[in-house]
Structure formats: structure tokens, C-alpha cells
Amino acid sequence: MTLNQDRNKNELRAAGWYSRGYLPHFDGRALPQFISLHLADSVPQAVVDRWRQELDVENSDRDRILLQHRLEKYADQGFGKAYLRDEQLAEMVQKTLMNDDGKRYELSSWVVMPNHVHMLFTRSEEDKLAEIMQAFKSITSHKANKLLRRSGEFWMPDYFDRFIRNSKHYQNTVEYIENNPVKARLCAKPEDFRFSSAWFRHHSQK
């Protein structure tokens, strides 16, 4: 790492950026944030390692977004054991996510896919994103492993987060999240997928 890169990273940390593993995260202000979390086997580790070598995700926003897109495309193919295809597990993950809505964050949109989860929320001023995600991963992985009678990593060590720039970005993000099951051919319309904000919104209007 060059002296300038090191100086830039220190400045970002001072402004609220920090790094867990290989992905930097923004946690300086309570803004709407789009978060993606993948199951540990949703992308082969060898593939993830190769992408990390190819891309500079520590210092390049473009490369970080590119890595996220690659993971999303791979995950949408349903790779791995896709534990969240089990409705009992998907329901548990969804309930855990909704449990802190109005407490630690304001939840705007979400979807629980067979091997990954997307969410859009605005954390409270009192909570840190890292603490919210650590608690969510810990609770859900413990419950999932117990139900599956297995042990080991349930989620990937890290997650992706991007803060929302403006109202158009916000709307596009909601549409991206809620259309994910349609894109993956799990349903015909977003509101048909039970483990999503689209389903809840549609049925609450009836």
C-alpha cells in the first residue's frame, strides 16, 4: 500500500468508514443503507478468492460494486445448498429481521432468497451497522444450525452495504430488492413471494 492510500484510508476511518475483512463499510451517519448478506456456500470460496485478487475492493468503489454484482449474479443461480429455500428457515430469518424494525432500525424493504438476503433500512442514531449485522447473523445462524442439526459457518463472513444517495436511488433499490425473486424465476410477480416486503405491502392493503 502506498503512503497516499494509507492516508486516504485513515481519513475514511475518521469520517466513519471502517473495514471488516475485505470490504469497507460506511457507518458514520444514519442514512438508508442497502445490505446484501450471502450464505457461506452461495459462491465457492475459490471463486471469491480469485475475484478478490482481481479487484481492488479496499480502495475502489467501482471494484467493490463489481464484486457485489458478481456475487449477486452467482447467488441468483441458486448455488450451494440454498438452506433458505426451506420455508421454516426463511420465515425465521424474516421474523428476526422484522423484530428490530422500529427499534434498532427502520426497515423499508427486504427479501429472503434461497441463498442470500437483501435489506434496506435506516439504522437508529444509537446503533452501529456492524453491531446490528453481527447480532442478526449470530441469532439467525444459531437458530438455523440448530434446525438443520449442523455446525459451522452459515453466512459469509462479510456483507455488502451501500448508503442511498437520493430518492431515485432509494426507489431503484426497493425495486431491485423486490424484483429479485422474479428475476430468479421464483415467482411471477414481486408480491407473490412470501418472504419479502412486496408480499407484506400487497397483503396489508387488502
C-alpha positions in Angstrom: 0.0 0.0 0.0 1.3 3.5 -0.9 1.6 6.3 1.5 -1.3 8.1 -0.2 -3.5 5.0 0.0 -2.7 4.7 3.7 -3.5 8.4 4.3 -6.8 8.0 2.4 -7.9 5.0 4.4 -7.1 6.9 7.7 -9.2 9.8 6.5 -12.1 7.5 5.6 -12.0 5.8 9.0 -12.1 9.2 10.7 -15.2 10.1 8.7 -17.0 6.9 9.7 -15.7 4.3 7.3 -14.2 1.1 8.6 -13.1 -2.3 7.2 -14.2 -5.7 8.3 -12.3 -8.4 6.4 -12.0 -7.4 2.8 -15.0 -5.0 2.4 -15.1 -1.4 3.7 -18.4 -0.2 5.2 -19.9 3.2 5.9 -21.3 3.7 9.4 -20.8 7.4 10.0 -24.4 8.7 9.7 -27.9 7.2 10.0 -28.8 7.0 6.3 -30.8 4.4 4.4 -28.5 1.6 3.5 -28.8 -1.3 1.1 -27.3 -4.5 2.6 -26.7 -7.9 1.0 -25.8 -11.0 3.0 -25.0 -14.4 1.4 -24.9 -17.9 2.8 -21.4 -19.3 3.3 -21.7 -21.7 0.4 -23.6 -19.5 -2.1 -20.4 -18.8 -4.0 -17.4 -21.2 -4.0 -14.6 -19.9 -1.8 -12.1 -20.4 -4.6 -14.2 -18.1 -6.9 -14.5 -15.4 -4.2 -10.7 -15.6 -3.6 -10.0 -15.2 -7.3 -12.3 -12.2 -7.5 -10.6 -10.6 -4.5 -7.2 -11.0 -6.3 -8.6 -9.4 -9.5 -10.4 -6.5 -7.8 -9.2 -3.7 -5.5 -12.3 -3.7 -3.2 -10.4 -1.9 -0.4 -9.7 1.2 -2.4 -12.1 1.2 -5.4 -15.9 1.9 -5.2 -16.2 0.6 -8.8 -14.4 -2.7 -8.0 -16.5 -3.1 -4.8 -19.7 -2.7 -6.7 -18.4 -5.0 -9.4 -17.7 -7.7 -6.8 -21.2 -7.3 -5.4 -22.7 -7.7 -8.9 -20.7 -10.8 -9.5 -21.8 -12.3 -6.2 -25.4 -11.4 -6.8 -25.4 -13.0 -10.3 -23.8 -16.1 -9.0 -26.1 -16.3 -6.0 -29.2 -15.9 -8.2 -28.3 -19.2 -9.9 -29.1 -20.9 -6.6 -25.6 -22.3 -6.0 -24.9 -24.2 -2.7 -27.4 -25.9 -0.5 -29.7 -22.9 -0.5 -30.9 -23.5 3.0 -33.3 -20.6 2.9 -35.4 -22.5 0.3 -36.8 -24.2 3.4 -39.8 -22.1 4.4 -39.2 -22.6 8.1 -35.7 -21.2 7.9 -36.8 -18.3 5.6 -39.6 -17.5 8.0 -37.2 -17.5 10.9 -34.8 -15.1 9.1 -37.6 -12.8 8.1 -39.0 -12.7 11.6 -35.6 -11.9 13.0 -35.1 -9.1 10.5 -38.6 -7.6 11.3 -38.2 -8.0 15.1 -35.8 -5.0 15.3 -37.9 -2.8 12.9 -38.8 0.4 14.8 -36.2 -0.4 17.4 -32.6 -0.6 16.0 -33.6 0.5 12.5 -36.5 1.5 10.2 -36.9 -1.3 7.7 -38.0 -0.2 4.3 -37.6 -3.3 2.0 -36.3 -6.8 2.2 -36.3 -10.2 0.5 -35.1 -13.6 1.8 -33.8 -15.5 -1.2 -32.8 -19.2 -1.1 -29.1 -18.4 -0.5 -29.0 -14.7 0.3 -30.8 -11.8 1.8 -31.3 -8.2 0.7 -32.5 -5.5 3.0 -32.9 -1.7 3.0 -33.1 0.1 6.3 -32.1 3.2 8.2 -30.4 2.4 11.5 -31.1 4.4 14.6 -28.6 7.0 15.7 -27.8 4.9 18.8 -26.9 1.7 16.9 -23.9 0.9 14.7 -24.4 -1.1 11.5 -21.7 -3.6 12.5 -23.4 -4.3 15.7 -26.8 -4.7 14.0 -25.4 -7.1 11.4 -23.4 -9.1 14.0 -26.5 -9.6 16.1 -28.6 -10.6 13.1 -26.0 -13.1 11.8 -25.4 -14.6 15.2 -29.1 -15.1 16.1 -30.1 -16.5 12.7 -27.0 -18.7 12.2 -27.5 -20.2 15.7 -31.2 -20.9 15.1 -30.6 -22.2 11.5 -27.8 -24.6 12.6 -30.0 -25.9 15.3 -32.9 -26.6 13.0 -30.6 -28.1 10.4 -28.6 -30.1 13.0 -25.4 -28.9 11.6 -22.5 -26.7 12.8 -20.1 -24.3 11.1 -20.4 -21.1 9.2 -23.9 -20.3 8.0 -23.3 -16.8 6.5 -20.4 -15.5 4.6 -18.0 -13.6 7.0 -18.7 -10.3 5.4 -21.7 -8.4 3.8 -22.1 -5.6 1.3 -23.6 -2.2 2.2 -24.2 0.9 0.2 -25.8 4.0 1.5 -28.6 5.6 -0.6 -27.7 8.8 -2.4 -31.1 10.2 -3.2 -34.8 9.4 -3.8 -34.3 7.9 -7.2 -31.6 5.6 -5.9 -33.9 4.7 -3.0 -36.7 3.7 -5.4 -34.4 1.8 -7.7 -33.1 -0.1 -4.7 -36.6 -1.1 -3.5 -37.4 -2.3 -7.0 -34.2 -4.2 -7.2 -34.8 -6.0 -3.9 -38.4 -6.8 -4.5 -37.9 -8.0 -8.1 -35.1 -10.3 -7.1 -37.4 -13.4 -6.8 -39.0 -12.6 -10.2 -35.5 -12.3 -11.8 -34.5 -15.6 -10.2 -37.8 -17.2 -11.6 -39.1 -18.0 -8.1 -42.4 -16.2 -8.8 -44.3 -14.3 -11.5 -44.8 -11.0 -9.5 -42.9 -9.5 -6.6 -46.0 -9.6 -4.3 -46.3 -13.4 -4.9 -43.1 -14.1 -2.9 -44.0 -14.5 0.7 -40.6 -13.7 2.3 -40.4 -10.1 1.1 -41.6 -6.6 1.7 -43.6 -6.7 -1.5 -45.8 -9.5 -0.2 -46.4 -7.7 3.1 -47.2 -4.4 1.4 -49.6 -6.1 -1.0 -51.5 -8.1 1.6 -51.6 -5.2 4.1 -53.6 -3.2 1.5 -56.4 -5.8 1.3 
